[in-house]
Amino acid sequence: MNLSASWIRRWLTPLALLLAFTLAGCASQNIRQYANEEPVLDLSTYFNGRLIAHGIFQNRSGQVVRRFVVEIDAQWEGNQGVLDEWFTYSDGTNERRVWRLTKHADGRYTGTADDVAGVAQGQTVGNAFFWTYVLNLPVGERIIPVRFDDWMYLVDERVMLNRATMSKFGIRLGEVTLVFTKLDQ
């Protein structure tokens, strides 16, 4: 097959541009850009005591398909923390997740939970926390592993915002938005 220069310009140039825009859309934010933001977030301080969070799950078209409230009891001993989360969904179902976290000296955190595959990895910089993990999500009778990329932003000593993107095989499935409120001071 003989490819002419005009065919290459006509088809490969738009394909190369499409690929470049697709890859640019996959770029994620850099946590270092929050280094000077205040108040400075220390998870072991913020997630210590009782908290409540209100959240929604939006599918990939943006429709809110699930609302929920999370009651959290968080305790730290040294660099080890436990976040006991009780979810109540708008359809009346309940769920519990217990995170076991380790705080590392350089602002990194690792964590495990029974429904999380492997070890979650995160880091705080300034007022931000980026957290990524694979959650084994029950869907009907099946368990589907999905990736969560969580971005949390401390607004003040009581309020933190959380936006999480849920994906499978790199395809965005939806987003979770949460507002945490610290009840204990």
N, C-alpha and C positions, 0 to 999 in steps of 0.2 A: 504494500500500500504506500502510495506516494503522498506525503502530507505537504500541502503548500503552506507558504508563510502566512497567507491570508487566513487559512483555516486555523492555524495555530493562534494568530492574533484574535480571531473571532471567538474561539472557544476556550483556549487555555488562559487568556488574560482574565476573563470574567470568573473562571473557576479559581484562579489564584487569588483574586480579590475576595471572593466568597470565603475561601479558606482562611485568609488573613482576618476577615471580620469575625468569623466563627471563633478562631483562636483568641482574638482580642476579647470577645465576649466571655471566654472562659477564664480570663485573668482574674485573680482575686486580689483583694486589698492587702496591703502589707501592715502588719500589726505595729511595726516601728513608727508609722506615721502618728501614733497616739502617745508617743513618749512624753510629750510635754503637756498632755491633757490632765486636768484635775477634776474631781478629787482622785488621787491615786487609789487604784483598786488592789486590795489584798483579800483574796477569797476567804482566807481563814478568819478574817475579821468580819467581812460582810456575811458570809454563810456560817454564822455562829449564833445559835438561838432559834427563835421561831420566825418563820417568814410565810407569806402567802403570795401566790402568783396567779394571775388571770391570763388566759391565753386563748388563741384561736389557731386552727390549722386551715390554710387555704390551699386548694388544689392548684395545679399549674396554670389554670385560667384565672386565678385570683378569687374564686368563689369560696366563701367561708363554709366549710363542710363539717367543722367540729369546734365546739367551744368547751373550755374546761377550766377548773380551778385546781391549784396544787397547794396543799398544806405541807410545809417543810419543817422538820425538826433537825437542826444541824449542830453537831458537836465536834470540837477539835481537841486533840491531846497531842501537844508537840506539833510535829509536821504531819500527823495523821488525822483525817477528818471523815466523818460519816454524815451524809445527807440522806435522811429518811423522808422520801417524797410519797404523798398520798394524793392521787389524781381522782377527781370526780368530774365525769364528762356530762355534757348537757343531755345525753340520752339516758342518764342514770347509771351507767356502768362505772366501775371503780377499778383502779390499778395502783400498784405500789412498786416503787423502784428505790433501792437502797444503793447509793453511791458510796464507795470507799476510795477516798482521795489521798494522795501523797503530795505534799508541797516540797518542791526542790529549791535549793538555794538561789538559783538563777531566774526565778519567776516562772519556771515551768511547773506544771501539775500533771500528774497521771492519775488515772482512775479506772475502777472496774465496777460493774453492776451485773447482776445475774442475767439480764437480757441484753447485755452488750458483748459483742464478739471481740475478744482480745482486750487490749488496753487502750483507753481513751488518752489522747495527748492534748495538752493545752499550754498556753502561755499568757501571762499578764504583762502588759506594757502600758504605763500611764493609767488611764481610766478604763482600758479595754481588756477583754479576755477573749481569745480565740480558742475554741475547743472542737476537736473532731473525733468522731467515733462511728462504729457500725452498730446499729441497733437491730436486734432480731425482732421485727415487727409482726405481731399476729394479725393475719388477714384471713378471716373465716377460719378454716381448718388448717391453714398453712402458716408457716413462719417464713417471712421474707426479710433477708438482711438488707438494710438500707443505710446509706451513709448520711450522717448529720454533720454539717459545718455550722457551728454556733458562734455567733458574735454577741458578746455581752458588753454593755456600756454602763458604767456607774454614773448616775445623774447627780446624786447626793448621798449622804450617809444612809438614807432609808430606801431609795428607789434605784432599781437597775432595769434597763431594757435589754431584751434578748430577741435576736432575730436568727432563726436557724433555717438553713436550706436543706431539704431532704432530696437525695438523688439515688439512682440505681443505674449502674453502668455509665455514669457521667451524665445521665439524663435527669433534669430537674423534675421532681414529682410534685413538689409543693413547698410551702414555707410555714414555719411555726413562729408566731409572735407572742412574746410573754412580757408582762410587767411584774417584776418582783417588788414586794414591799416588805421591809424588815419590821417585824412587830416588836421585838425586844431592842432596847437601846442600851 
